[in-house]
Amino acid sequence: MTTQLMNQAVTKGEISDEDLTLLTDISDIVAEETEVPPEADPPGSGITRLPSGGPKPVELRRVTDGQVKKIPRTMLASKLRQRLPDGRKAWINPKAPWKGSPRRGENLPCFFAKNHPNFEAYQAMGLPVCERESGLPNRQAQVVHAKNKHELGWQMLQASELREREDKKDDLLLAALNRLSGAPPAPSATRRKYVRRPSKKGEAA
């Protein structure tokens, strides 16, 4: 991608402002890299070996949280083209000023804590109670905590969710078979359909 942009700029003289900015960013980042010195051989050998391992990755700063990440050189141009929903660049030069704030976790409770939205339903299933009512940054942390601290309760919850998914599959399959056979749909035990009646004249809508 970098070579393509350079050729376009040199041969045709036609390059968009966005591509020009991209090319400038790439040039700045590559120019700031510290070259890896060649591996030294014993004195007098007369041999100088080149660094091994292929092209060295470059560093970019992620705009969403300010973290500096190592990016393969082949992905540099595509990363610099990425945009956030508000139009800002998703990745910038690691030495460029960054005015954001670090990404914070969601501060979630354990699945079995009293302030979890499904606590009453889980208690009806006989699942355990946990005092961890906050501090878990995301769902993955919730899962790891549940597996480590409530192994049996987590297995019971997984088994219950699996049964629920299988029941939904069965309901969908039965509804499809009924449609094919022309039979009326089976009544649902879990859902009720409410029909809004048209308002009469003089009544509030």
Helices and strands as residue ranges (DSSP letters): H 2-7, I 8-12, H 17-32, E 58-62, E 68-71, G 73-75, H 76-81, E 91-92, H 119-124, H 139-149, H 151-181
